Amino acid sequence: MNVINKILKGDKVIWIVALILGVISLIVVYSATSALAVSKYEGNTGRVVMKHLGMLLFGFLMMILGSRINYKRYAKIALLLMIPCLALLLYTLVFGRNINDASRSINLGGFSFQPSELAKIILITYLARQIIMMEGSVYKFKDFLIKLAVPILLTAALIFSENLSTAVILIAVCMVLLFIGRVKFLHIMALVGLCVIGMGAYLSFDVVKTSIQNSHNAKAQQEAIARGDTSKEYKEKQNRIQTWANRLKSMGEDKENVDPFDDKHMQRTYADIAVASSSIFGKGPGKSQQRNFLPHPYSDFIYAIIVEEYGLIGGIVVLLLYVILFTRVLRIVIKRPLTFGALMAFGLGFLVILQAMINMGVSIGLLPVTGQPLPLVSMGGTSLMATGLIIGMILSVTRSMDDEEMNKEQEIQAITETTDTTEDEREPESRD
């Protein structure tokens, strides 16, 4: 027991919630990947599950390592990595791997890595540091623009064109973080205005670019037909506005007037069937039928599979686990308001809970399809590692919760020191 307590330092409730979600992930992914195993691994489901287990263990390793680092070190790390992270996002945008018509990942040694997952962590930690440094001081809008607004806008802009939902979630978390950090309300509203202007400019550019591309493709097709070449087919590409509008429109359409199983409505239809065909206790483990039809039952729609197999009870249990996780984060904010550790923990915790709620909302038909995974449950490498690190960073803050309080001046001095605090110099571990 002493060995376990030494390894699993910090808030024990958070550790328990994370471990339970990991077990749920392993069980549900085993069930949800049957079709994937047939198509890619000759029906070897065990191979898929073992790969997922490896990523889960790596995620928990990140959790352990993250919890053992003095949380004040993250302030300096975020400051140093902010610009390199923006450069990595730019590289991904230009040279990244194309998935579903979006450059979202890069290959590192044979592994696919999504820089946006790392960018979210770095930006939130960086903002927590800057807010604490500026809190209580007299600063002008220029200072707010340079130190807070520009990093948010640049990070969101580099993610926005290829992953709208991630960019919107990140902006929402940043806005809430600025608000609870007592940043001037007029400055926050100015940032909202800049985001709206930037989004409008991008969408206008995208409409023009897509129109030119479609015109060029149509002309090339006509020339090919004139030459007697009918082998090439040019499909008209939709701009971002049309794509998002179609997703929103599909939610309110009269299902009697549309084909529910066409490419446009297929995901929503099978997810609805999975939820509607369930009951209070579900069909039972491994008995999902819609896992064979949903395009991504092990990631984007894994909550629909949970509800189908484990019913309303299973769905509520998973929901409550995320609520419990967030209440433990709120406990940090209540006990240490307006400190770097509290702001960092709240921002990262709110990011996890918001992503979870969006995934659940999509799966049960309350929100349009976004492609957001369920944290610590959905199959995926980068997402599991990033979420593990996030939980570890929150746990690092909880380690000092019940020990002698550090006042704000001491914390500010600690996060601005040029030399890092060693592990031996950190506060005694939490007794919580």
C-alpha positions as CSV (number, residue, x, y, z in Angstrom):
1,M,0.0,0.0,0.0
2,N,2.9,2.4,0.8
3,V,4.3,1.7,-2.6
4,I,1.0,2.5,-4.3
5,N,0.6,5.7,-2.3
6,K,4.1,6.7,-3.2
7,I,3.4,6.3,-6.9
8,L,-0.1,7.6,-7.0
9,K,0.5,10.9,-5.4
10,G,-2.1,13.6,-5.2
11,D,-5.9,13.6,-5.0
12,K,-6.9,9.9,-4.7
13,V,-10.4,10.5,-6.0
14,I,-9.0,11.8,-9.3
15,W,-6.8,8.7,-9.5
16,I,-9.7,6.4,-8.9
17,V,-11.9,8.2,-11.5
18,A,-9.1,8.0,-14.1
19,L,-8.5,4.3,-13.4
20,I,-12.2,3.5,-13.7
21,L,-12.4,5.4,-17.0
22,G,-9.4,3.5,-18.3
23,V,-11.0,0.1,-17.4
24,I,-14.2,1.2,-19.1
25,S,-12.2,2.2,-22.2
26,L,-10.5,-1.2,-22.4
27,I,-13.8,-3.1,-22.2
28,V,-15.8,-0.9,-24.6
29,V,-13.0,-0.6,-27.2
30,Y,-12.7,-4.3,-27.2
31,S,-16.4,-4.5,-28.2
32,A,-16.4,-1.5,-30.5
33,T,-13.4,-2.5,-32.7
34,S,-14.8,-5.8,-34.1
35,A,-15.4,-4.3,-37.5
36,L,-12.0,-2.5,-37.4
37,A,-10.3,-5.8,-36.6
38,V,-11.9,-7.5,-39.5
39,S,-11.0,-4.8,-42.0
40,K,-7.4,-4.2,-40.9
41,Y,-6.2,-7.1,-38.7
42,E,-7.9,-10.1,-40.3
43,G,-10.4,-10.3,-37.5
44,N,-7.7,-10.3,-34.7
45,T,-9.5,-8.2,-32.1
46,G,-6.9,-9.0,-29.5
47,R,-4.3,-7.2,-31.6
48,V,-6.4,-4.1,-31.7
49,V,-7.0,-4.2,-27.9
50,M,-3.4,-4.8,-27.1
51,K,-2.4,-1.8,-29.1
52,H,-5.1,0.2,-27.3
53,L,-3.9,-1.2,-23.9
54,G,-0.4,0.0,-24.7
55,M,-1.6,3.5,-25.4
56,L,-3.7,3.5,-22.2
57,L,-0.6,2.4,-20.2
58,F,1.4,5.1,-21.9
59,G,-1.3,7.6,-21.0
60,F,-1.2,6.6,-17.4
61,L,2.6,6.8,-17.4
62,M,2.2,10.4,-18.6
63,M,-0.2,10.9,-15.7
64,I,2.3,9.5,-13.1
65,L,5.2,11.6,-14.5
66,G,3.0,14.7,-14.8
67,S,1.9,14.4,-11.1
68,R,5.5,14.1,-9.9
69,I,6.7,17.3,-11.5
70,N,6.4,20.4,-9.3
71,Y,3.4,22.2,-10.8
72,K,5.2,25.6,-10.7
73,R,7.7,24.2,-13.3
74,Y,4.9,24.1,-15.8
75,A,4.7,27.9,-15.9
76,K,8.3,28.1,-17.2
77,I,7.8,25.1,-19.6
78,A,4.8,26.7,-21.1
79,L,6.6,30.1,-21.5
80,L,9.5,28.4,-23.3
81,L,7.4,26.2,-25.5
82,M,4.7,28.7,-26.6
83,I,6.5,29.9,-29.8
84,P,7.9,26.5,-30.8
85,C,4.4,25.1,-30.4
86,L,3.0,27.7,-32.8
87,A,5.7,26.8,-35.2
88,L,4.8,23.1,-35.0
89,L,1.1,24.0,-35.6
90,L,2.2,25.9,-38.7
91,Y,4.3,23.0,-39.9
92,T,1.4,20.7,-39.5
93,L,-0.9,23.0,-41.4
94,V,1.5,23.1,-44.3
95,F,3.1,19.6,-44.3
96,G,0.8,17.6,-42.0
97,R,-0.9,14.3,-42.8
98,N,-4.2,14.7,-44.5
99,I,-7.1,13.0,-42.7
100,N,-10.7,13.6,-43.8
101,D,-9.5,16.6,-45.9
102,A,-7.7,18.2,-43.0
103,S,-4.1,18.4,-42.0
104,R,-4.3,17.5,-38.4
105,S,-1.3,15.2,-37.6
106,I,2.4,14.6,-38.4
107,N,4.3,11.3,-38.4
108,L,7.0,10.9,-35.7
109,G,9.0,7.7,-36.0
110,G,6.0,5.8,-37.4
111,F,3.5,7.2,-34.9
112,S,0.8,9.8,-35.7
113,F,0.9,12.9,-33.5
114,Q,-1.6,15.7,-33.3
115,P,0.2,18.9,-32.3
116,S,-3.2,20.6,-31.5
117,E,-3.5,18.3,-28.4
118,L,-0.2,19.6,-27.0
119,A,-1.0,23.2,-28.1
120,K,-4.1,23.2,-25.9
121,I,-2.2,22.2,-22.8
122,I,0.6,24.7,-23.4
123,L,-1.7,27.6,-24.2
124,I,-3.9,27.1,-21.1
125,T,-0.9,26.8,-18.8
126,Y,0.7,29.9,-20.4
127,L,-2.5,31.9,-19.9
128,A,-2.7,30.9,-16.3
129,R,0.8,32.1,-15.7
130,Q,0.3,35.4,-17.6
131,I,-3.0,36.1,-15.8
132,I,-1.4,35.7,-12.4
133,M,1.5,37.9,-13.4
134,M,-0.9,40.6,-14.5
135,E,-3.5,40.2,-11.8
136,G,-3.7,43.2,-9.5
137,S,-1.4,45.3,-11.6
138,V,-2.3,48.3,-13.8
139,Y,-2.0,47.2,-17.4
140,K,-3.2,48.7,-20.7
141,F,-5.0,47.1,-23.6
142,K,-1.7,46.8,-25.4
143,D,-0.4,44.6,-22.7
144,F,-3.5,42.4,-22.8
145,L,-3.2,42.2,-26.6
146,I,0.5,41.1,-26.6
147,K,0.5,38.8,-23.6
148,L,-2.9,37.2,-23.7
149,A,-4.9,37.9,-26.9
150,V,-2.2,37.3,-29.5
151,P,-1.2,33.8,-28.3
152,I,-4.9,32.8,-28.1
153,L,-5.7,34.2,-31.6
154,L,-2.6,32.6,-33.2
155,T,-3.1,29.2,-31.7
156,A,-6.8,29.1,-32.5
157,A,-6.2,30.4,-36.0
158,L,-3.6,27.6,-36.8
159,I,-6.1,25.0,-35.5
160,F,-9.3,26.5,-36.8
161,S,-9.0,25.9,-40.6
162,E,-8.4,22.1,-40.1
163,N,-10.3,21.4,-36.8
164,L,-13.1,23.9,-36.1
165,S,-14.5,22.1,-33.0
166,T,-11.1,21.9,-31.3
167,A,-10.5,25.6,-32.0
168,V,-13.9,26.6,-30.7
169,I,-13.5,24.5,-27.5
170,L,-10.1,26.0,-26.9
171,I,-11.4,29.6,-27.3
172,A,-14.3,28.9,-25.0
173,V,-11.9,27.5,-22.3
174,C,-9.6,30.6,-22.7
175,M,-12.5,33.0,-22.4
176,V,-13.7,31.4,-19.2
177,L,-10.2,31.3,-17.8
178,L,-9.8,35.0,-18.5
179,F,-13.1,35.7,-16.8
180,I,-12.4,33.8,-13.6
181,G,-8.9,35.3,-13.7
182,R,-10.6,38.8,-13.4
183,V,-9.3,40.1,-16.6
184,K,-11.1,43.3,-17.6
185,F,-14.5,42.5,-19.1
186,L,-14.1,45.0,-21.9
187,H,-10.8,43.4,-22.9
188,I,-12.5,40.0,-23.0
189,M,-15.3,41.4,-25.2
190,A,-12.6,43.0,-27.5
191,L,-11.0,39.5,-27.8
192,V,-14.4,38.1,-28.7
193,G,-14.8,40.7,-31.4
194,L,-11.3,39.9,-32.8
195,C,-12.3,36.2,-32.9
196,V,-15.5,37.0,-34.8
197,I,-13.6,39.3,-37.3
198,G,-10.9,36.7,-37.8
199,M,-13.4,33.9,-38.4
200,G,-15.4,36.0,-40.9
201,A,-12.2,36.9,-42.8
202,Y,-11.2,33.2,-43.0
203,L,-14.6,32.1,-44.1
204,S,-14.8,34.8,-46.8
205,F,-11.4,33.6,-48.1
206,D,-12.4,30.0,-48.0
207,V,-15.6,30.7,-50.0
208,V,-13.6,32.5,-52.7
209,K,-10.9,29.8,-52.8
210,T,-13.4,27.0,-53.0
211,S,-15.3,28.7,-55.8
212,I,-12.1,29.2,-57.8
213,Q,-11.1,25.5,-57.3
214,N,-14.6,24.2,-58.3
215,S,-14.5,26.5,-61.4
216,H,-11.1,25.2,-62.3
217,N,-12.1,21.5,-61.8
218,A,-15.3,21.9,-63.8
219,K,-13.4,23.4,-66.7
220,A,-10.8,20.6,-66.6
221,Q,-13.6,18.1,-66.6
222,Q,-15.2,19.7,-69.7
223,E,-11.9,19.7,-71.5
224,A,-11.3,16.0,-70.6
225,I,-14.8,15.1,-71.9
226,A,-14.1,17.0,-75.1
227,R,-11.0,14.8,-75.6
228,G,-13.0,11.7,-75.0
229,D,-11.5,11.1,-71.5
230,T,-14.3,10.1,-69.1
231,S,-12.0,8.3,-66.6
232,K,-11.7,11.3,-64.2
233,E,-14.5,12.5,-62.1
234,Y,-14.4,15.9,-60.5
235,K,-16.6,16.2,-57.5
236,E,-17.6,19.7,-56.4
237,K,-16.0,20.7,-53.1
238,Q,-18.0,22.4,-50.4
239,N,-16.6,25.4,-48.5
240,R,-16.5,25.4,-44.7
241,I,-19.7,27.4,-44.4
242,Q,-21.6,24.9,-46.5
243,T,-20.2,22.0,-44.5
244,W,-21.0,23.5,-41.1
245,A,-24.5,24.6,-42.3
246,N,-25.3,21.1,-43.5
247,R,-24.3,19.6,-40.2
248,L,-26.6,22.0,-38.3
249,K,-29.4,21.6,-40.9
250,S,-29.2,17.8,-40.7
251,M,-30.2,18.0,-37.0
252,G,-33.5,19.8,-37.7
253,E,-34.5,18.0,-40.9
254,D,-37.7,16.1,-41.2
255,K,-36.4,12.5,-41.2
256,E,-39.3,11.4,-43.4
257,N,-38.1,13.6,-46.3
258,V,-34.4,12.4,-46.3
259,D,-32.5,9.2,-46.7
260,P,-31.3,8.5,-43.2
261,F,-28.6,6.1,-44.5
262,D,-26.9,8.3,-47.1
263,D,-23.4,9.7,-46.5
264,K,-24.7,12.9,-45.0
265,H,-27.0,11.3,-42.3
266,M,-25.5,7.8,-41.7
267,Q,-23.4,8.6,-38.6
268,R,-26.3,10.3,-36.9
269,T,-28.8,7.6,-37.8
270,Y,-26.8,4.7,-36.5
271,A,-25.9,6.6,-33.3
272,D,-29.6,7.3,-32.8
273,I,-30.5,3.6,-33.3
274,A,-27.8,2.6,-30.8
275,V,-29.2,4.9,-28.1
276,A,-32.9,4.2,-28.9
277,S,-32.5,0.4,-29.1
278,S,-31.0,0.4,-25.6
279,S,-32.9,0.2,-22.3
280,I,-32.2,0.9,-18.6
281,F,-29.6,-1.8,-18.4
282,G,-28.6,-2.1,-22.1
283,K,-28.1,-5.1,-24.3
284,G,-25.1,-6.4,-22.4
285,P,-21.3,-6.3,-22.9
286,G,-20.2,-7.0,-26.4
287,K,-23.7,-7.2,-27.8
288,S,-23.8,-3.9,-29.6
289,Q,-25.2,-4.1,-33.2
290,Q,-24.5,-0.6,-34.4
291,R,-20.8,-1.0,-33.8
292,N,-20.8,-2.8,-37.2
293,F,-22.3,0.2,-39.0
294,L,-21.0,3.3,-37.2
295,P,-17.9,4.7,-39.0
296,H,-16.0,5.4,-35.7
297,P,-17.7,3.5,-32.9
298,Y,-14.4,3.3,-30.9
299,S,-13.7,7.0,-30.9
300,D,-16.2,9.7,-32.0
301,F,-19.3,7.7,-31.1
302,I,-18.0,5.4,-28.3
303,Y,-20.6,6.9,-25.9
304,A,-23.4,5.6,-28.1
305,I,-21.9,2.1,-27.9
306,I,-21.7,2.5,-24.0
307,V,-25.4,3.4,-23.9
308,E,-26.4,0.6,-26.3
309,E,-24.5,-2.1,-24.3
310,Y,-24.9,-0.8,-20.7
311,G,-28.0,1.3,-21.0
312,L,-29.1,4.4,-19.2
313,I,-27.3,3.2,-16.1
314,G,-24.0,2.9,-17.9
315,G,-24.4,6.3,-19.6
316,I,-25.2,8.0,-16.3
317,V,-22.2,6.3,-14.5
318,V,-19.8,7.6,-17.2
319,L,-21.3,11.1,-17.0
320,L,-21.0,11.1,-13.2
321,L,-17.3,10.1,-13.4
322,Y,-16.5,13.3,-15.4
323,V,-18.7,15.4,-13.1
324,I,-16.8,14.0,-10.0
325,L,-13.5,14.8,-11.8
326,F,-14.5,18.4,-12.4
327,T,-15.8,18.8,-8.8
328,R,-12.3,17.9,-7.6
329,V,-10.9,20.5,-9.8
330,L,-13.3,23.1,-8.5
331,R,-12.1,22.1,-5.0
332,I,-8.7,23.4,-5.9
333,V,-10.1,26.7,-7.1
334,I,-12.1,27.1,-3.9
335,K,-9.2,26.4,-1.7
336,R,-6.6,28.4,-3.6
337,P,-8.5,31.1,-5.6
338,L,-6.5,33.2,-8.1
339,T,-3.3,31.3,-7.9
340,F,-1.3,29.8,-10.8
341,G,-2.0,26.2,-9.8
342,A,-5.7,26.8,-9.4
343,L,-6.1,28.6,-12.8
344,M,-4.0,26.0,-14.6
345,A,-6.0,23.1,-13.0
346,F,-9.3,24.8,-13.7
347,G,-8.5,25.5,-17.4
348,L,-7.2,22.0,-18.0
349,G,-10.1,20.4,-16.1
350,F,-12.7,22.5,-17.9
351,L,-11.1,21.5,-21.2
352,V,-11.5,17.8,-20.4
353,I,-15.1,18.1,-19.1
354,L,-16.2,20.3,-22.0
355,Q,-14.8,17.8,-24.5
356,A,-16.5,14.9,-22.7
357,M,-19.9,16.7,-22.7
358,I,-19.6,17.5,-26.4
359,N,-18.8,13.9,-27.3
360,M,-21.7,12.7,-25.3
361,G,-24.0,15.4,-26.8
362,V,-23.0,14.3,-30.3
363,S,-23.6,10.6,-29.5
364,I,-27.1,11.1,-28.2
365,G,-28.1,13.6,-30.9
366,L,-28.1,16.9,-29.0
367,L,-25.1,18.4,-30.9
368,P,-23.9,18.2,-34.5
369,V,-21.1,15.8,-35.4
370,T,-17.7,17.3,-34.4
371,G,-15.2,14.4,-34.2
372,Q,-14.2,15.0,-30.5
373,P,-13.1,11.9,-28.7
374,L,-14.3,11.0,-25.2
375,P,-11.3,11.7,-22.8
376,L,-9.6,8.6,-21.4
377,V,-12.2,6.4,-23.1
378,S,-12.0,6.7,-26.9
379,M,-9.3,4.9,-28.7
380,G,-6.5,7.2,-29.9
381,G,-2.8,7.8,-29.2
382,T,-2.3,11.5,-28.9
383,S,-5.6,12.1,-27.2
384,L,-4.9,9.5,-24.5
385,M,-1.4,10.8,-23.9
386,A,-2.5,14.4,-23.7
387,T,-5.4,13.7,-21.4
388,G,-3.0,11.6,-19.2
389,L,-0.6,14.6,-19.0
390,I,-3.5,16.9,-18.2
391,I,-4.7,14.7,-15.3
392,G,-1.1,14.4,-14.1
393,M,-0.7,18.2,-14.1
394,I,-3.9,18.6,-12.1
395,L,-2.7,16.0,-9.6
396,S,0.6,17.9,-9.2
397,V,-1.4,20.8,-7.9
398,T,-3.4,18.7,-5.5
399,R,-0.2,17.4,-3.9
400,S,0.2,20.7,-2.0
401,M,-3.5,21.2,-1.2
402,D,-3.5,20.3,2.5
403,D,0.0,21.4,3.4
404,E,1.1,24.9,4.5
405,E,-0.4,27.5,2.2
406,M,1.9,29.4,-0.2
407,N,0.8,33.0,-0.6
408,K,0.4,34.5,-4.0
409,E,3.7,36.5,-3.8
410,Q,5.7,33.3,-3.1
411,E,4.0,31.5,-5.9
412,I,4.7,34.3,-8.4
413,Q,8.3,34.4,-7.3
414,A,8.5,30.6,-7.8
415,I,7.1,30.6,-11.3
416,T,9.3,33.5,-12.5
417,E,12.6,32.0,-11.2
418,T,15.2,31.4,-13.8
419,T,16.2,28.1,-12.2
420,D,13.8,25.2,-11.8
421,T,12.8,24.0,-8.3
422,T,14.0,20.4,-7.8
423,E,11.8,17.6,-6.7
424,D,13.2,17.7,-3.2
425,E,12.2,21.4,-2.8
426,R,8.6,20.9,-3.5
427,E,5.9,21.1,-0.8
428,P,5.2,17.9,1.2
429,E,2.7,15.6,-0.6
430,S,-1.0,16.0,0.0
431,R,-2.6,14.0,2.7
432,D,-5.9,14.1,0.9
